[in-house]
């Protein structure tokens, strides 16, 4: 799904909550974060966007894809986001996809040039779907303590 949201940048946390974005997150069983690595970390606007929801994330699956121009493929951004995801109540899957040297992997139109990523992404998506299904079952059938 591709969506456009008008996110406020002049407030903090849930006070800037966008109803359309929150409704979308509430409906999701899981989602994927694709983020570039900036100075060994995640972009501030990503954190800002993540912070606008709290209860909508509880016990939902998340997969992270790191992107970088360098050889490490966003490994450090993924490391930095894992504690944030946990604090938000998300369950990070153990498969990640690291897109390093991104200019060599995709062409200018965004087409994949390196087919070795197909099996990585497939493994990543299968794990995300499995975890999302398990967590949905838990949310629907097991009462919280």
C-alpha positions in Angstrom: 0.0 0.0 0.0 1.2 3.5 -0.8 -0.2 6.2 1.3 0.3 9.9 1.7 0.0 11.5 5.2 0.2 15.1 6.3 2.4 14.7 9.4 2.7 17.7 11.7 6.3 18.6 12.7 5.5 21.4 15.2 4.6 19.2 18.2 5.8 16.1 19.9 4.6 12.6 20.5 0.9 11.7 20.4 -0.1 15.4 20.4 0.9 15.4 16.7 -1.1 12.3 15.9 -2.5 12.1 12.4 -5.9 10.3 12.4 -5.4 8.8 8.9 -1.9 7.5 9.8 -3.1 6.2 13.2 -6.1 4.4 11.6 -3.7 2.8 9.0 -1.4 1.6 11.8 -4.3 0.3 13.8 -5.5 -1.9 10.9 -2.1 -3.3 10.2 -0.9 -6.6 11.7 2.7 -5.7 10.8 4.7 -3.3 8.8 8.1 -2.7 7.2 10.3 0.2 8.0 12.8 1.0 5.2 15.2 3.7 6.3 18.5 5.1 5.3 21.4 5.3 7.7 22.5 8.8 8.6 25.7 9.2 10.7 25.3 5.7 12.1 21.7 6.3 13.1 18.1 6.7 12.0 16.7 10.0 10.7 15.1 12.2 13.2 11.9 12.5 11.2 11.5 8.7 11.3 11.6 8.8 15.1 9.2 11.8 15.1 6.7 9.8 12.9 7.1 6.6 15.0 6.4 8.6 18.3 3.0 9.8 17.1 1.4 6.5 17.9 1.7 4.2 20.9 -1.2 1.9 21.6 -1.6 1.3 17.8 1.8 -0.6 17.8 1.3 -2.9 20.7 2.0 -6.6 19.8 2.4 -5.9 16.1 5.2 -7.3 13.9 7.8 -5.0 12.3 10.6 -5.7 9.9 13.4 -3.3 9.2 15.3 -2.7 6.0 18.5 -0.6 6.2 19.8 1.4 3.3 23.1 3.0 2.8 25.5 4.2 0.2 28.3 2.3 2.0 29.0 -1.4 2.4 27.2 -2.1 5.6 23.7 -1.6 4.3 22.2 0.2 7.2 23.3 -2.3 9.8 23.9 0.4 12.3 20.5 2.0 11.7 18.8 -1.3 12.3 20.8 -1.8 15.6 19.7 1.7 16.7 16.1 1.1 15.9 15.6 -2.2 17.7 15.4 -0.7 21.2 13.0 2.0 19.9 10.7 -0.7 18.4 10.7 -2.6 21.6 9.8 0.5 23.6 6.9 1.2 21.3 5.6 -2.3 21.9 6.5 -3.6 18.4 7.9 -7.1 17.9 10.9 -7.0 15.6 11.4 -10.0 13.4 14.9 -11.6 13.4 15.3 -11.2 9.6 16.5 -7.9 8.3 17.4 -6.8 4.8 20.5 -4.6 4.4 20.8 -2.7 1.2 24.5 -1.6 1.0 26.0 0.2 -1.9 22.5 1.1 -2.9 23.6 2.8 -6.1 24.9 -0.6 -7.4 21.8 -2.5 -6.3 19.1 -0.4 -7.9 19.0 1.7 -11.1 17.8 5.3 -11.3 14.2 4.1 -11.7 14.3 1.9 -8.6 14.6 -1.4 -10.4 16.6 -4.2 -8.7 19.8 -4.9 -10.4 21.2 -7.5 -8.0 19.0 -10.6 -8.1 20.7 -12.1 -5.0 18.4 -9.9 -2.9 15.3 -11.7 -4.1 15.8 -14.7 -1.8 16.7 -12.3 1.1 13.6 -10.3 0.7 11.5 -13.4 0.3 12.9 -14.8 3.6 12.3 -11.5 5.3 8.7 -11.2 4.1 7.8 -14.8 5.0 9.1 -14.2 8.5 7.2 -10.9 8.8 3.9 -12.5 7.6 4.4 -15.5 10.0 5.0 -13.2 13.0 2.2 -10.9 12.1 -0.2 -13.8 11.9 1.0 -15.2 15.3 0.7 -11.9 17.0 -2.8 -11.2 15.5 -3.9 -14.6 16.9 -2.5 -13.6 20.3 -4.2 -10.2 20.3 -7.5 -11.7 19.3 -7.5 -14.8 21.5 -5.3 -14.3 24.5 -6.3 -11.9 27.2 -3.6 -9.6 28.5 -2.6 -9.9 32.1 
